[in-house]
Amino acid sequence: MPVTHRHGWRQHTAGSPLQRVRWALNGTAADDFTHDDMLHTRAMSEWLTDPSQGEWPLHLAALRVVHVEHLPEELPELAAALCSEHAFCEELPAFPKVNSFSAGVPRDVWSSLWSDTETLERVRRRYRRDFEWFGYSMDPFEEPGVRSGLGRIMSEPDAQH
């Protein structure tokens, strides 16, 4: 049965990603997003645990985390892990260009972006599992925001089999 959301979003069936995310958030951040916004800002942990996205259940502990902030250090680690764990010892293809800035965001600009405590708490709440699973700090002022090193998803105990 289609559900119409109060913000004029298009109708979606009960199993749509938007509805699952909306209920998972208890109506918090979803109130600020349209359907397309929700799909483009969806937490990676939500995509990885969504049974409609592919083979289920996904063995999260088998996944490796490579941080875009540390590609030069972590891609060779990934190649070594693939070789030792899966006997895939071929050279990995070159990584495509990564868009990045020549310098970091100026500290005063960064501070002003995170000065609203309500916004900061909404981001922390919305992406908490991503921060935890992928090893990122929940403090936007901590540098580096994530330590270098190939990682594994640090998920709930039932996913670590």
Contacts in CASP RR format, 6 or more apart in sequence:
PFRMAT RR
TARGET T0000
AUTHOR 0000-0000-0000
METHOD contacts of the structure
MODEL  1
MPVTHRHGWRQHTAGSPLQRVRWALNGTAADDFTHDDMLHTRAMSEWLTD
PSQGEWPLHLAALRVVHVEHLPEELPELAAALCSEHAFCEELPAFPKVNS
FSAGVPRDVWSSLWSDTETLERVRRRYRRDFEWFGYSMDPFEEPGVRSGL
GRIMSEPDAQH
1 13 0 8 1.000
1 14 0 8 1.000
2 11 0 8 1.000
2 12 0 8 1.000
2 13 0 8 1.000
3 11 0 8 1.000
3 12 0 8 1.000
3 13 0 8 1.000
3 14 0 8 1.000
3 19 0 8 1.000
4 11 0 8 1.000
5 12 0 8 1.000
5 18 0 8 1.000
5 22 0 8 1.000
7 31 0 8 1.000
7 34 0 8 1.000
9 18 0 8 1.000
9 34 0 8 1.000
9 35 0 8 1.000
10 35 0 8 1.000
12 18 0 8 1.000
12 19 0 8 1.000
12 35 0 8 1.000
13 19 0 8 1.000
15 52 0 8 1.000
17 38 0 8 1.000
17 39 0 8 1.000
17 42 0 8 1.000
17 46 0 8 1.000
17 50 0 8 1.000
17 52 0 8 1.000
18 30 0 8 1.000
18 35 0 8 1.000
18 38 0 8 1.000
18 39 0 8 1.000
20 46 0 8 1.000
20 50 0 8 1.000
21 30 0 8 1.000
21 38 0 8 1.000
21 42 0 8 1.000
21 46 0 8 1.000
22 30 0 8 1.000
22 38 0 8 1.000
24 46 0 8 1.000
25 125 0 8 1.000
25 126 0 8 1.000
28 122 0 8 1.000
28 125 0 8 1.000
28 126 0 8 1.000
29 122 0 8 1.000
29 125 0 8 1.000
29 126 0 8 1.000
30 38 0 8 1.000
33 41 0 8 1.000
41 126 0 8 1.000
43 126 0 8 1.000
43 127 0 8 1.000
43 129 0 8 1.000
43 130 0 8 1.000
44 130 0 8 1.000
44 133 0 8 1.000
44 134 0 8 1.000
45 129 0 8 1.000
45 130 0 8 1.000
45 133 0 8 1.000
45 155 0 8 1.000
46 129 0 8 1.000
47 53 0 8 1.000
48 58 0 8 1.000
48 60 0 8 1.000
48 63 0 8 1.000
48 153 0 8 1.000
49 58 0 8 1.000
49 60 0 8 1.000
51 57 0 8 1.000
57 159 0 8 1.000
59 159 0 8 1.000
59 161 0 8 1.000
60 133 0 8 1.000
60 153 0 8 1.000
60 155 0 8 1.000
60 159 0 8 1.000
60 160 0 8 1.000
61 152 0 8 1.000
61 153 0 8 1.000
61 155 0 8 1.000
61 159 0 8 1.000
61 160 0 8 1.000
61 161 0 8 1.000
63 152 0 8 1.000
63 153 0 8 1.000
64 78 0 8 1.000
64 81 0 8 1.000
64 150 0 8 1.000
64 151 0 8 1.000
64 152 0 8 1.000
65 133 0 8 1.000
65 134 0 8 1.000
65 135 0 8 1.000
65 150 0 8 1.000
65 151 0 8 1.000
65 152 0 8 1.000
65 153 0 8 1.000
66 74 0 8 1.000
66 75 0 8 1.000
66 78 0 8 1.000
66 150 0 8 1.000
66 151 0 8 1.000
67 74 0 8 1.000
67 134 0 8 1.000
67 146 0 8 1.000
67 148 0 8 1.000
67 149 0 8 1.000
68 98 0 8 1.000
69 144 0 8 1.000
69 145 0 8 1.000
69 146 0 8 1.000
69 148 0 8 1.000
70 146 0 8 1.000
70 148 0 8 1.000
70 149 0 8 1.000
71 95 0 8 1.000
71 98 0 8 1.000
73 148 0 8 1.000
73 149 0 8 1.000
74 148 0 8 1.000
74 149 0 8 1.000
74 150 0 8 1.000
75 92 0 8 1.000
75 95 0 8 1.000
77 149 0 8 1.000
77 150 0 8 1.000
78 92 0 8 1.000
78 150 0 8 1.000
79 91 0 8 1.000
79 92 0 8 1.000
81 150 0 8 1.000
82 88 0 8 1.000
82 89 0 8 1.000
82 92 0 8 1.000
83 89 0 8 1.000
105 113 0 8 1.000
110 140 0 8 1.000
110 141 0 8 1.000
111 141 0 8 1.000
113 140 0 8 1.000
114 120 0 8 1.000
114 140 0 8 1.000
114 141 0 8 1.000
120 140 0 8 1.000
124 131 0 8 1.000
124 138 0 8 1.000
128 138 0 8 1.000
129 155 0 8 1.000
130 136 0 8 1.000
131 137 0 8 1.000
131 138 0 8 1.000
132 154 0 8 1.000
133 153 0 8 1.000
133 154 0 8 1.000
133 155 0 8 1.000
134 146 0 8 1.000
134 153 0 8 1.000
135 146 0 8 1.000
135 147 0 8 1.000
135 151 0 8 1.000
135 154 0 8 1.000
136 145 0 8 1.000
136 146 0 8 1.000
137 145 0 8 1.000
137 146 0 8 1.000
139 145 0 8 1.000
153 159 0 8 1.000
END
